């Protein structure tokens, strides 16, 4: 079992390598690191966009399960780590608010790992508006993020999705589908593109 990305002797680990190491340590301690991939796999997609893919944890696991996946992230260090771990996958550098994406191409767009609270404040609607057209008709946008008073609320997130032509079909409090309640501090939301 690997304890994380391999770093050349004398090379300094990148911020992406350091970030990735935290997940490797959690996995080594027995924590399940694939809840997001399990959730997405249950939707039976053929093609997935991992939007805000970071070091590729979700995208790489989905690819291992036979899903065609594209990963996009704004951070070159994170993508560098992803490329080192899985050089044959399609990794793209870009801001989710404007990165060019193929229209009606993906069955699922997943925003895992708190992506919606890490995008630049005020760009949330632009992010959703850019991602929604990349879904096939009937495709779903799945986002899991912490609920913080200073960041986007669920009500505002739902409005952004509605304005982009997406309808909410599910909401959970965890990736393993624990039922949602208003007092929860994390939400996993599923919004579907109309046919």
C-alpha positions in Angstrom: 0.0 0.0 0.0 1.3 3.4 -1.0 1.5 6.1 1.7 1.0 8.9 -0.9 2.5 10.4 -4.0 6.1 9.5 -4.8 8.4 12.5 -4.7 11.8 12.5 -6.5 14.8 12.6 -4.1 15.7 16.2 -3.5 12.4 17.5 -4.8 10.2 19.5 -2.5 6.7 18.3 -2.1 4.1 20.6 -3.6 1.0 21.9 -1.8 -0.9 19.3 -3.7 1.3 16.5 -2.4 0.9 17.8 1.2 -2.9 18.0 0.8 -3.0 14.5 -0.7 -0.9 13.1 2.2 -3.7 13.9 4.6 -6.1 11.7 2.8 -3.5 8.9 2.5 -3.0 9.1 6.3 -6.8 8.8 6.8 -7.0 5.9 4.5 -4.1 4.2 6.3 -6.0 4.7 9.6 -9.0 2.8 8.1 -11.3 5.7 7.1 -13.3 5.2 4.0 -12.1 7.8 1.5 -14.5 6.9 -1.3 -18.0 8.1 -0.1 -18.3 10.6 -2.9 -17.3 8.0 -5.5 -19.8 5.5 -4.0 -22.5 8.1 -4.2 -21.7 9.0 -7.8 -21.3 5.4 -8.9 -24.8 4.6 -7.6 -26.1 7.1 -10.2 -24.6 4.8 -12.9 -23.0 7.5 -15.0 -20.9 6.8 -18.1 -19.2 10.2 -18.1 -18.4 12.4 -15.1 -16.9 15.8 -14.6 -15.1 16.1 -11.3 -15.3 19.9 -10.9 -12.8 21.2 -8.5 -11.0 17.9 -8.6 -8.0 18.9 -6.4 -5.5 16.0 -6.4 -7.9 13.7 -8.1 -9.0 11.5 -5.2 -12.6 11.2 -6.5 -11.8 11.2 -10.2 -9.2 8.5 -9.9 -11.5 6.2 -7.9 -14.3 6.7 -10.5 -11.9 5.9 -13.3 -10.9 2.8 -11.4 -14.5 1.8 -11.4 -14.8 2.2 -15.2 -16.3 5.7 -15.4 -14.9 8.1 -18.1 -13.9 11.1 -16.0 -12.5 14.6 -16.6 -11.0 16.5 -13.7 -10.9 20.3 -13.6 -9.2 22.5 -11.0 -7.9 26.0 -10.8 -4.8 25.1 -8.7 -1.8 23.9 -10.8 -0.2 22.3 -7.7 -3.2 20.2 -7.0 -3.5 19.2 -10.7 0.2 18.4 -10.7 -0.3 15.8 -8.0 -3.3 14.4 -9.8 -1.3 14.1 -13.0 1.5 12.3 -11.2 -0.9 9.8 -9.7 -2.9 9.2 -12.8 -1.1 10.5 -15.9 -3.6 9.0 -18.4 -6.7 10.8 -17.1 -8.0 14.0 -18.6 -6.9 16.8 -16.2 -7.7 20.4 -17.1 -6.6 23.6 -15.5 -9.3 26.2 -15.3 -11.6 28.3 -13.1 -15.0 26.7 -12.8 -16.8 30.0 -13.5 -15.5 30.1 -17.0 -13.6 27.0 -18.1 -14.7 25.8 -21.5 -16.7 22.6 -21.3 -18.4 20.5 -23.9 -22.2 21.0 -24.1 -24.5 18.1 -23.0 -21.6 15.8 -22.4 -21.6 14.6 -18.8 -24.1 12.4 -17.0 -22.9 13.7 -13.6 -21.0 16.8 -12.6 -19.7 16.4 -9.1 -18.5 19.1 -6.8 -17.0 17.2 -3.9 -14.7 18.4 -1.1 -16.4 21.7 -0.3 -15.8 23.2 -3.7 -18.8 25.6 -3.5 -17.3 27.2 -0.4 -13.8 27.5 -2.0 -14.8 29.3 -5.2 -14.4 33.0 -5.1 -17.2 34.6 -3.2 -19.8 36.1 -5.6 -18.9 33.6 -8.4 -21.2 30.8 -7.2 -24.0 31.5 -9.7 -21.4 31.8 -12.5 -19.9 28.4 -11.5 -23.3 26.7 -11.6 -24.3 28.5 -14.8 -21.1 27.3 -16.5 -21.4 23.7 -15.3 -25.1 23.1 -16.0 -24.9 23.1 -19.8 -22.2 20.5 -19.7 -24.8 18.0 -18.4 -26.8 15.8 -20.7 -30.5 16.3 -20.5 -31.6 14.4 -17.3 -28.0 14.6 -16.0 -27.3 15.6 -12.4 -25.1 18.1 -10.6 -24.1 16.7 -7.2 -22.5 19.0 -4.6 -21.4 18.4 -1.1 -20.3 21.3 1.1 -20.2 22.7 4.6 -22.8 25.2 5.6 -21.1 28.3 6.9 -22.7 31.7 7.7 -20.2 33.6 5.6 -20.5 31.4 2.5 -23.3 30.4 0.2 -26.5 29.2 1.9 -28.5 26.2 0.7 -31.4 28.5 -0.3 -29.0 30.7 -2.4 -27.4 27.5 -3.9 -30.8 26.2 -4.9 -31.6 29.6 -6.6 -28.4 29.4 -8.5 -29.3 25.9 -9.7 -32.8 26.9 -10.6 -31.6 29.8 -12.6 -29.3 27.5 -14.5 -32.2 25.2 -15.4 -31.6 22.6 -12.7 -34.3 21.2 -10.3 -33.5 19.8 -6.9 -34.3 16.1 -6.6 -32.5 15.0 -3.5 -30.7 16.4 -0.4 -28.7 14.5 2.2 -26.6 15.4 5.1 -23.8 13.0 4.2 -22.4 11.2 1.2 -23.7 7.9 2.6 -27.2 9.3 2.4 -28.0 10.2 6.0 -31.4 12.0 5.8 -31.2 15.8 5.7 -32.4 17.9 8.6 -32.3 21.7 8.9 -29.8 21.7 11.7 -27.1 19.9 9.8 -23.9 21.7 9.0 -23.2 19.7 5.7 -25.4 19.0 2.7 -25.2 16.8 -0.3 -27.5 18.2 -3.0 -28.6 16.6 -6.3 -30.0 18.8 -9.0 -31.2 17.5 -12.3 -31.1 19.1 -15.7 -34.4 19.1 -17.5 -34.9 17.0 -20.6 
